[in-house]
Amino acid sequence: MKHLGLKITAGILCLLLGLGAGGFVAAPAVELTLPQRSYQEYRPPEELLEHVSFYPGCTDYEAVSGLQPHLVQEINRQFGENLSRKATLEDVQAGEYYRIYITDENLYRLHTTQQLLETLEQGEVGWDCYITVEDDPILVKLRLLSVTQDGQPVTQPRYWTIQSMEAVEDDQDRAGYDAAVQAGLQYDPDAAQVFLVRNPELYGFNVCLLCSDTINTLVTVGETSLYGSASFLQQVLEPQSTLEEGVFSFPQLAARCTSFQPTSAFLPVELALRSQQWGYSQPNIIQRQSLTPLQGILLTASLLGAVAGGVFLYRKRQKRKQVQNRAPEGKNQS
C-alpha cells in the first residue's frame, strides 16, 4: 500500500504540474488595436498588379467588364437620390477594382508563394470596387459563384454577381489596400507579388501578403485586434516597424504561433460578455505562443504519470480479482 500511495501521489503531482504548464500556454495577453489604414493615392509597381488590380490582361476582365452596365443601373437605383448626379458607365469603368481572395484555410502552415496561390485559388474570389460619383464613393462587392443544377454541373458553372453595395461616407474611410501595399514595400522592397486576403478563421478583415518566392510580409488593412504577450508581439514585427503600424514578418508569425479559436475565458472581459450575450464574436487576429521546452517536458511527464498510475491501478485491481476468485475455489475443495 505504501508503494501504491507513492505512485499515485507522484502521478497526481505530475498531472498538476502539467496542467499548470498548459495553463501558461496562453501567456498574459496584451490586446492591441491596429488602426484601419486610410486611403492613399498610390499605384503599386506594374509587376505587383497581376493579383491585385483590374487590367485588360487579367482572367476576370471580360466577365467583370460585362457587369458594368448592370452596376450603373443598380447604383442609380439604390443611391440615385443621394448622389450629386447619376452614375454613368464612365464612372464605373474608372472605378478602383481590387481582387480579394477569401479562404478559411490556415495560412500559417504555408511557406512558399506557390503554396499560397494554390490554396487561395481553391477558395472564393471576389473584387472590391470603389466607384466614385463626383465626391461620393460607393463600395461594390463582386463575387464569383458556382452554379449546379440538380447536383450536376451546368454549361457555365461559375458567374459573377453583385454581392453588396454600400455608400462610403468619407473618402478617407475607403479600405487602405494601396496604403497596405505601400507599407509592405517599405519593409519588403524585393516583393514580386501581392495578395489581398480575407480569412475569417485567422484575420477577419483583409490583410495584404507580400511575396517573392516565399511569403514574406503581412500587413493589416482594416481595424484589427491582436492578442499575445508583449514579447511575442515584438518578435513577429518587422524589425523597423512599430506595433501600431501593423506590419508583420510572416515567417516569424508562422514559426511562433498557432492559430486557434479562443475560448471566452481567454478573451478580455468585454469580448467574453459579448460572446455570451450575442453569440460567439471572433476577434480579428488571435495568436498564442507555442509550448516552451520546459512546458512540453512537464506536460509529457504529467501524461506519462497519469498513464502509469492508471496501469498500476488496473493491475492491482486484476490481482485482487484473482485472489477473490481463488478464495471460493479453496473453500469448495475443503
HELIX and SHEET records of a PDB file:
HELIX    1   1 LYS A    2  GLY A   23  1                                  22    
HELIX    2   2 GLU A   46  LEU A   48  5                                   3    
HELIX    3   3 TYR A   61  GLY A   66  1                                   6    
HELIX    4   4 GLN A   68  PHE A   79  1                                  12    
HELIX    5   5 GLY A   80  ASN A   82  5                                   3    
HELIX    6   6 LEU A   89  GLN A   93  1                                   5    
HELIX    7   7 LEU A  107  ARG A  109  5                                   3    
HELIX    8   8 THR A  113  GLU A  121  1                                   9    
HELIX    9   9 ASP A  171  ASP A  173  5                                   3    
HELIX   10  10 TYR A  177  TYR A  187  1                                  11    
HELIX   11  11 ALA A  230  VAL A  236  1                                   7    
HELIX   12  12 LEU A  243  GLU A  245  5                                   3    
HELIX   13  13 PHE A  250  ARG A  256  1                                   7    
HELIX   14  14 VAL A  269  TRP A  278  1                                  10    
HELIX   15  15 PRO A  293  GLN A  333  1                                  41    
SHEET    1   A 3 VAL A  30  LEU A  34  0                                        
SHEET    2   A 3 THR A 224  GLY A 228 -1                                        
SHEET    3   A 3 ILE A 285  ILE A 286  1                                        
SHEET    1   B 8 GLN A 152  ALA A 167  0                                        
SHEET    2   B 8 ASP A 136  GLN A 149 -1                                        
SHEET    3   B 8 GLU A 124  VAL A 133 -1                                        
SHEET    4   B 8 GLU A  96  ILE A 102 -1                                        
SHEET    5   B 8 GLN A 193  ARG A 198  1                                        
SHEET    6   B 8 ASN A 206  CYS A 211 -1                                        
SHEET    7   B 8 ILE A 215  THR A 220 -1                                        
SHEET    8   B 8 VAL A 247  SER A 249 -1                                        
END                                                                             
